[in-house]
Amino acid sequence: MSKQLVARPRWIGSLSLSAALAGGLATAALQPSLRDTKASGVVAPVAAAPPPSVTVAVPPAPAETEPVAAEQPERSARFVVTVGGVAYVRLSGLEEDALPARRPAKLVEEGARAFVVTEVKPAAVPAAALAWKGATVIADETCRATAGEVVIISQLLGDPGYADAGERWTSAYVEEYGERFLAVRLDGCAGAELAREATAPRLIYPEALGAPRLREAAKRVLLASPAAAEAKREWAEFDPGTSWREQLKLDVRVLRHPTTGTTTVIAFATNDVQDCGTPTHNLLGVFAVGADGELVPGPVRAVDELHELERVIDLDGDGTFELTGRPWLGMDRVWVDGDGQVLERLNLPFYGCPC
């Protein structure tokens, strides 16, 4: 097998700005006066006599403090990474050219995973990250801890040979090839998955219900959807004579929100792909339950970035559920909304052959 480099692309946020062009206000304001002149039968002379004066109501210029759309609030839930038995809350990603001044780095290897943890000089810590230091943090709603120093973590998984990095990972190579992010150390809570500041909305875990009738109804809706028909078509082209349903894994959950009391049915289907080149189909349906206790059918969507569904949680206390899980290969961690859109991603670059 030839060596092959497989690495996750970096996600670089972008900011789009839109501007509105104002024009034609004065022309529009003149139109009523011109119509009034025609109606009165008065014709302006052709000679050099000045035209009649017209009073134009000009709307006031918008104030410099005109309200603009408010920015979306920062999400309260954060991924937690455990390195060498110590938990860290991921705060934000870092680009290669945005690393603040640092102290000496510490390399930690755990099997095929390699980490570099670097403390940041206090003067270089961004204000938003510095605000976490000393804060009380709740992890998985079961562990309370105090946030300590802000650090930079670089992480990756795999064989350094696939990165032409020699026989062993070094701090420099992990920082160069790994995923970098700012994080804050927790005094406790090793092994946790998600965390929030104690002052932020709590993570709300649903109550699982049996409801076999609702489960079967959701399964029927998913399998009869256009998304399922497309998956069947692609599978038949890939492997004629076999059935997409034969290797399908279905995960249907009936969940009650403990705060709102509403019931949601989540149907997730994925084909258990093991080989490279095999079509991957991940289908997600999030359905409401009506006042009569019946399933309210809704759209079923193909979701590329969620191949393994792990947990369903209300991550921001807004009464709707988000889903956490992993894409294919299971290296990265994501959470998505009910439409399957990725809201947050923790990349773990992989250096190796996945097939």
Secondary structure as the mmCIF struct_conf table of DSSP 4:
data_model
#
loop_
_struct_conf.conf_type_id
_struct_conf.id
_struct_conf.beg_label_comp_id
_struct_conf.beg_label_asym_id
_struct_conf.beg_label_seq_id
_struct_conf.end_label_comp_id
_struct_conf.end_label_asym_id
_struct_conf.end_label_seq_id
HELX_LH_PP_P HELX_LH_PP_P1 ARG A 8 TRP A 11
HELX_LH_PP_P HELX_LH_PP_P2 ALA A 20 ALA A 22
HELX_RH_AL_P HELX_RH_AL_P1 LEU A 25 ALA A 39
TURN_TY1_P TURN_TY1_P1 SER A 40 GLY A 41
BEND BEND1 VAL A 46 ALA A 48
HELX_LH_PP_P HELX_LH_PP_P3 ALA A 49 SER A 53
HELX_LH_PP_P HELX_LH_PP_P4 VAL A 58 ALA A 63
TURN_TY1_P TURN_TY1_P2 GLU A 64 THR A 65
HELX_LH_PP_P HELX_LH_PP_P5 ALA A 69 ARG A 75
BEND BEND2 SER A 76 SER A 76
STRN STRN1 ARG A 78 VAL A 83
TURN_TY1_P TURN_TY1_P3 GLY A 84 GLY A 85
STRN STRN2 VAL A 86 GLY A 93
HELX_RH_3T_P HELX_RH_3T_P1 GLU A 96 ALA A 98
HELX_LH_PP_P HELX_LH_PP_P6 LEU A 99 ALA A 101
STRN STRN3 ARG A 102 GLU A 110
TURN_TY1_P TURN_TY1_P4 GLY A 111 ALA A 112
STRN STRN4 ARG A 113 VAL A 120
HELX_RH_3T_P HELX_RH_3T_P2 PRO A 122 ALA A 124
BEND BEND3 VAL A 125 VAL A 125
HELX_RH_AL_P HELX_RH_AL_P2 ALA A 127 LEU A 130
TURN_TY1_P TURN_TY1_P5 ALA A 131 GLY A 134
STRN STRN5 THR A 136 ALA A 139
TURN_TY1_P TURN_TY1_P6 ASP A 140 THR A 142
STRN STRN6 CYS A 143 GLY A 158
HELX_RH_3T_P HELX_RH_3T_P3 PRO A 160 ALA A 163
TURN_TY1_P TURN_TY1_P7 ASP A 164 ASP A 164
BEND BEND4 GLU A 167 ARG A 168
HELX_RH_AL_P HELX_RH_AL_P3 SER A 171 TYR A 177
BEND BEND5 GLY A 178 GLY A 178
STRN STRN7 GLU A 179 LEU A 186
BEND BEND6 ASP A 187 GLY A 188
TURN_TY1_P TURN_TY1_P8 ALA A 190 GLY A 191
BEND BEND7 GLU A 193 GLU A 193
STRN STRN8 LEU A 194 GLU A 197
TURN_TY1_P TURN_TY1_P9 ALA A 198 THR A 199
BEND BEND8 ALA A 200 ALA A 200
HELX_LH_PP_P HELX_LH_PP_P7 PRO A 201 LEU A 203
STRN STRN9 ILE A 204 ILE A 204
HELX_LH_PP_P HELX_LH_PP_P8 TYR A 205 PRO A 206
STRN STRN10 GLU A 207 LEU A 209
HELX_RH_AL_P HELX_RH_AL_P4 PRO A 212 LEU A 223
TURN_TY1_P TURN_TY1_P10 ALA A 224 ALA A 224
BEND BEND9 SER A 225 SER A 225
HELX_RH_AL_P HELX_RH_AL_P5 PRO A 226 PHE A 238
BEND BEND10 ASP A 239 ASP A 239
TURN_TY1_P TURN_TY1_P11 PRO A 240 GLY A 241
BEND BEND11 THR A 242 THR A 242
HELX_RH_3T_P HELX_RH_3T_P4 TRP A 244 GLN A 247
STRN STRN11 LEU A 248 ARG A 256
TURN_TY1_P TURN_TY1_P12 PRO A 258 THR A 260
STRN STRN12 THR A 263 ASN A 271
BEND BEND12 ASP A 275 ASP A 275
TURN_TY1_P TURN_TY1_P13 CYS A 276 GLY A 277
BEND BEND13 THR A 278 THR A 278
STRN STRN13 ASN A 282 VAL A 289
TURN_TY1_P TURN_TY1_P14 ALA A 291 ASP A 292
BEND BEND14 GLY A 293 GLY A 293
STRN STRN14 LEU A 295 VAL A 296
STRN STRN15 VAL A 300 ALA A 302
TURN_TY1_P TURN_TY1_P15 ASP A 304 GLU A 305
BEND BEND15 HIS A 307 HIS A 307
STRN STRN16 GLU A 308 ILE A 313
STRN STRN17 ASP A 314 ASP A 314
BEND BEND16 LEU A 315 GLY A 319
STRN STRN18 GLU A 322 ARG A 326
TURN_TY1_P TURN_TY1_P16 TRP A 328 LEU A 329
BEND BEND17 GLY A 330 GLY A 330
BEND BEND18 ASP A 332 ASP A 332
STRN STRN19 ARG A 333 VAL A 336
TURN_TY1_P TURN_TY1_P17 GLY A 338 ASP A 339
STRN STRN20 VAL A 342 LEU A 346
STRN STRN21 PHE A 350 TYR A 351
BEND BEND19 GLY A 352 GLY A 352
#
